[in-house]
Amino acid sequence: MAVNRLNFSFSDCVHVYYRDSSCSFCIDVCPVEDVITQDDYRISVNTENCVSCGACVGVCPSEAFSLSGFDIETLFKTLKEESLLSCKKNLPCLSVLSVEDIVSAVLNAGSDVIFDTGYCRDCFIGTLLDEINKKVNEANYILEKIGVENRAITQDICFETEREEKNNRRSFLKNFGKAAAGLTFWALMPGISSFEEEKEEEVKNIVDEKINIKRRKRFVDALSSLNVDFSQIELGVDRISFTSDKWIDNSRCTNCSVCYNVCPTGALKAGEERLKILFQPKLCIKCRVCHEVCPEDCLHLKETLNMGTFLKETEVLAQHVMIPCEECLVPFSYKGDSTLCPRCRQLDEEIRDLLQIGE
């Protein structure tokens, strides 16, 4: 049996907050067929065939995946001494890092960080090189925009451990089970229990219980440590994968509250007696759940994200004046025109149509 190092917390999955979410990053990136699957809305993991590469950890927007025995905080502390990342040295796979992690790693190191891609093309678990390059390019775009000279750099180094230098690589790999083959990082780790008692997931109150994204805090802390005027820095929203800025068409928004109730991180929330919709880009994970649930399709992405806004501001996306409907007395968002709520207006229109048909 393969050692189960991958942990998955379904209660932190985006699909808990909106079951029909289009999010499928973990399924799309997994290099082994049928390890991560989706049945109806629920994501499942076949730990028997999982190779513990951690690619799903690097792409999951809500950090529902993690790896036992791998700690990014510890990794960052070592980068100032030697800024080399390799699957044969300190990572299970380079794909375990998110774009935010890569930017944070470079800022923490205070120098270029080298990504050893020498083993990627021949890796037995399949090619994740395109995914790694895509993340590195995005991270470097951010570093360039914020005026940092250091970069994440991919190089075919083929780092070898002392243990590998003494043994033929092929015979070395035969000593490990399916989950560890080709992943020297796990071979050098202390033993990790292969059995964890499954705990029954508790029902989550998605309105009140939001997800605290740890990598986001590291990213924000790393940016905040720089002596930079971020108010002058704009990122293209289509160039970044992990956050966004938004606007709401206030003429269409009905203040139904669905968007902020289902937001996984609390980036969207109500303000001032629920008459405002507020947004913190710093908490947004660009999961698009709010866009997908909006019944009026009035939530939109801005073209650019101001980094000063991202780090420090809470934006007011919509403001509402609530009045009781003339007909049903149910409060609704008044737009300065009709004093009938949308439901009663629709009913009136349907009655008029029926009368016209009768004539």
C-alpha positions in Angstrom: 0.0 0.0 0.0 1.3 3.5 -0.9 2.0 5.7 2.0 -0.7 8.3 2.3 0.9 11.7 2.6 -1.8 13.8 0.9 -4.5 15.2 3.1 -7.7 16.6 1.7 -10.2 18.7 3.8 -13.4 18.6 1.9 -14.9 21.2 4.4 -12.3 23.7 2.9 -13.1 22.9 -0.7 -14.8 25.6 -2.8 -17.5 23.1 -3.7 -18.7 23.2 -0.1 -19.5 26.9 -0.5 -21.1 26.4 -3.9 -21.6 22.8 -5.0 -21.8 23.6 -8.7 -18.6 25.6 -8.7 -16.6 25.3 -12.0 -13.4 24.9 -10.0 -11.5 21.8 -11.1 -7.8 22.8 -10.7 -6.9 19.8 -8.6 -8.4 17.4 -11.2 -6.8 19.1 -14.1 -3.3 19.3 -12.7 -3.0 15.8 -11.2 -0.5 13.8 -13.3 -2.0 10.4 -12.4 -5.3 9.4 -13.9 -8.3 8.9 -11.6 -6.5 9.9 -8.4 -8.6 13.0 -7.9 -12.1 12.7 -9.2 -15.5 14.5 -8.8 -18.7 12.6 -8.2 -21.7 15.0 -8.5 -20.1 18.0 -6.6 -17.9 16.1 -4.1 -14.1 15.9 -4.8 -12.6 12.5 -3.9 -9.0 11.3 -3.6 -7.8 7.8 -4.4 -4.8 7.7 -1.9 -3.8 4.2 -3.1 -2.5 5.6 -6.4 -1.5 9.1 -5.2 2.2 9.8 -5.8 2.4 12.7 -3.2 3.8 15.1 -5.7 1.7 17.9 -4.3 0.6 19.5 -7.6 -2.9 19.7 -6.2 -1.6 21.6 -3.2 0.0 24.2 -5.4 -3.2 25.0 -7.4 -6.0 24.6 -4.9 -7.3 28.2 -4.3 -8.8 27.3 -0.9 -5.8 25.2 0.4 -8.0 22.2 0.9 -5.0 20.0 0.1 -1.8 19.6 2.2 1.1 17.2 2.5 2.1 15.6 5.8 5.8 16.1 6.3 6.2 19.1 4.1 6.3 22.6 5.7 6.7 25.7 3.5 7.5 27.9 6.5 10.6 25.8 7.2 11.6 25.8 3.6 11.5 29.6 3.4 13.9 29.8 6.3 16.5 27.8 4.5 16.4 29.8 1.2 18.6 32.6 2.5 21.4 30.1 2.9 21.0 28.4 -0.4 18.3 29.5 -2.9 17.9 26.2 -4.8 14.6 24.3 -5.0 14.7 20.7 -6.3 12.7 17.6 -6.0 15.9 15.9 -5.0 16.6 18.3 -2.2 13.8 20.1 -0.4 10.5 19.7 -2.4 8.4 16.7 -3.3 7.9 18.4 -6.7 8.3 22.0 -7.8 4.6 22.1 -8.7 3.7 22.0 -4.9 4.3 25.7 -4.8 1.7 28.3 -5.8 2.4 31.6 -7.6 2.1 33.4 -4.2 4.6 30.9 -2.7 7.1 31.6 -5.5 6.9 35.3 -5.1 7.1 35.0 -1.3 10.1 32.7 -1.7 12.0 35.2 -3.8 11.2 38.0 -1.5 12.2 36.0 1.6 15.5 34.8 0.0 16.5 38.3 -1.1 18.0 36.8 -4.2 17.2 34.8 -7.3 15.6 31.4 -6.5 16.6 28.6 -8.8 14.1 26.0 -9.7 15.9 22.8 -10.7 13.8 21.4 -13.6 16.5 18.9 -14.7 14.4 15.9 -13.8 11.0 17.2 -15.0 11.0 15.9 -18.6 11.8 12.4 -17.6 9.8 12.3 -14.4 7.8 9.0 -14.1 4.7 10.8 -12.9 4.2 12.7 -16.1 5.0 16.2 -17.2 4.3 19.0 -14.8 6.9 21.2 -16.5 4.4 23.3 -18.3 2.5 24.0 -15.0 5.8 24.9 -13.3 6.9 27.2 -16.0 3.4 28.9 -16.1 3.7 29.6 -12.3 7.3 30.9 -12.6 6.3 33.2 -15.4 3.4 34.6 -13.5 5.5 35.1 -10.4 8.2 36.9 -12.4 5.5 39.2 -13.9 4.5 40.2 -10.4 8.1 40.7 -9.2 8.8 42.9 -12.3 5.7 45.0 -11.7 6.6 45.7 -8.0 10.1 46.7 -9.0 12.0 43.7 -7.5 15.1 42.7 -9.5 15.4 39.2 -8.2 13.6 36.4 -10.1 12.5 32.8 -10.0 14.7 31.0 -12.5 14.3 27.6 -14.0 17.5 25.7 -14.7 18.3 22.0 -15.7 20.7 21.4 -12.8 19.8 17.8 -11.9 20.8 18.2 -8.3 22.1 14.9 -6.7 22.1 14.0 -3.1 25.1 12.3 -1.5 23.0 9.1 -1.4 22.4 9.2 -5.2 26.0 10.0 -6.0 26.9 6.6 -4.5 24.3 4.6 -6.3 23.1 4.2 -9.8 19.9 6.3 -10.2 17.9 3.5 -11.6 18.7 1.0 -8.9 18.2 3.7 -6.3 14.6 4.3 -7.5 13.8 0.6 -7.3 14.2 0.7 -3.5 11.1 2.8 -3.1 7.4 2.1 -3.4 5.1 3.5 -6.0 4.3 6.7 -4.1 8.0 7.6 -3.6 9.5 6.5 -6.9 11.4 9.5 -8.4 10.6 11.7 -5.4 13.8 11.7 -3.3 12.4 14.3 -1.0 10.1 11.7 0.5 12.9 9.1 0.7 14.8 11.5 3.0 11.9 12.4 5.2 11.3 10.8 8.5 8.7 8.0 8.5 5.1 9.2 8.2 2.2 7.0 9.3 0.4 5.4 6.3 -2.8 5.1 8.3 -4.9 8.0 9.5 -8.3 7.4 11.0 -10.9 9.0 8.8 -12.9 11.7 10.6 -16.4 12.4 9.8 -16.7 15.9 8.3 -18.9 18.2 10.3 -21.5 20.2 8.6 -20.1 23.7 7.9 -21.9 27.0 8.3 -20.7 28.5 5.1 -22.1 31.9 5.9 -20.2 32.3 9.2 -17.2 29.9 8.7 -14.7 31.3 6.2 -11.3 29.9 5.2 -8.1 31.5 6.4 -5.6 31.2 3.5 -2.2 30.8 5.0 -0.2 31.3 1.8 -2.0 34.7 1.3 -0.8 35.9 4.7 2.8 34.9 3.8 2.4 36.7 0.5 1.0 39.9 2.1 3.6 39.9 4.8 6.4 39.5 2.2 5.0 42.4 0.1 4.5 44.6 3.2 8.1 44.2 4.1 9.2 46.0 1.0 9.8 49.8 0.9 7.5 50.3 -2.1 4.7 52.7 -2.9 2.2 50.1 -4.0 -0.5 52.7 -4.9 1.3 53.3 -8.2 1.4 49.6 -9.2 -1.2 48.0 -11.4 -1.4 44.3 -12.3 -3.5 43.0 -15.2 -6.3 40.9 -13.7 -6.0 38.5 -16.7 -2.3 38.0 -15.9 -2.8 36.8 -12.3 -4.5 33.6 -11.3 -5.0 33.9 -7.5 -6.8 37.2 -6.9 -8.8 39.9 -8.6 -10.6 43.2 -8.3 -14.3 43.5 -9.0 -17.1 45.9 -9.7 -20.9 45.5 -9.4 -23.5 46.9 -11.7 -25.5 48.6 -9.0 -28.5 49.2 -11.3 -29.0 45.4 -11.5 -27.9 44.3 -8.1 -30.9 43.5 -5.9 -28.9 43.1 -2.6 -30.0 39.4 -2.4 -26.8 38.7 -0.3 -26.0 35.4 -2.0 -22.6 36.5 -3.2 -21.1 37.4 0.2 -22.9 34.5 1.9 -21.1 31.9 -0.2 -17.7 33.7 -0.6 -15.3 31.1 0.8 -12.9 33.6 2.4 -15.1 36.5 3.3 -13.5 38.7 0.6 -17.1 39.9 -0.1 -19.2 40.9 2.9 -22.1 43.1 4.0 -21.6 46.5 5.5 -23.6 49.1 7.4 -26.9 47.3 8.2 -26.5 45.1 5.1 -27.0 48.1 2.8 -23.6 47.9 1.3 -21.5 45.1 -0.4 -17.9 45.4 0.6 -14.9 43.7 -1.1 -11.3 43.0 0.1 -9.1 42.0 -2.8 -6.5 40.9 -0.2 -8.8 38.0 0.7 -10.1 37.1 -2.8 -8.9 33.8 -4.3 -10.4 34.3 -7.7 -12.6 31.1 -7.4 -15.4 32.9 -9.2 -18.1 31.5 -6.9 -19.6 34.9 -6.4 -19.9 35.4 -10.2 -21.4 32.0 -10.7 -24.1 32.3 -8.0 -25.2 35.9 -8.8 -28.8 35.7 -10.1 -28.6 39.0 -11.9 -25.1 38.4 -13.4 -24.1 41.9 -12.2 -20.6 41.0 -10.7 -17.7 41.7 -13.0 -13.9 41.6 -13.0 -12.0 44.8 -13.3 -9.2 44.9 -15.9 -6.5 45.9 -13.4 -5.7 45.4 -9.8 -4.1 48.2 -7.9 -1.6 46.7 -5.4 -2.2 49.5 -2.9 -5.9 48.6 -2.9 -5.0 44.9 -2.7 -2.9 45.3 0.4 -4.8 47.9 2.4 -8.3 48.8 1.2 -11.8 47.5 1.5 -13.9 48.7 -1.4 -17.6 49.5 -1.5 -18.9 47.7 -4.6 -22.6 48.5 -4.1 -24.9 50.7 -2.0 -28.6 50.2 -1.6 -31.7 52.0 -0.3 -34.2 49.5 0.8 -38.0 50.3 0.8 -41.1 48.2 1.2 -42.9 47.2 -2.0 -46.2 48.9 -2.6 -47.9 45.6 -3.3 -46.4 42.9 -1.1 -44.6 45.1 1.5 -41.4 43.0 1.1 -38.3 45.3 1.3 -36.3 45.6 -1.9 -33.5 47.6 -3.4 -35.0 50.9 -4.7 -33.4 52.2 -7.9 -35.2 55.5 -8.1 -37.9 54.3 -10.5 -40.6 51.8 -9.6 -41.9 51.4 -6.0 -42.8 47.8 -6.8 -40.4 45.0 -6.1 -39.0 43.1 -9.1 -41.3 40.1 -8.3 -44.5 42.2 -8.3 -43.3 44.1 -11.4 -42.8 40.8 -13.2 -46.3 39.7 -12.0 -47.8 42.9 -13.4 -46.2 42.4 -16.7 -47.4 38.8 -16.9 -51.0 40.0 -16.1 -50.8 42.6 -18.9 -49.6 40.0 -21.4 -52.5 37.7 -20.5 -55.0 40.6 -20.9 -53.5 41.4 -24.3 -53.8 37.8 -25.3 -57.5 37.8 -24.1 -58.3 40.8 -26.3 
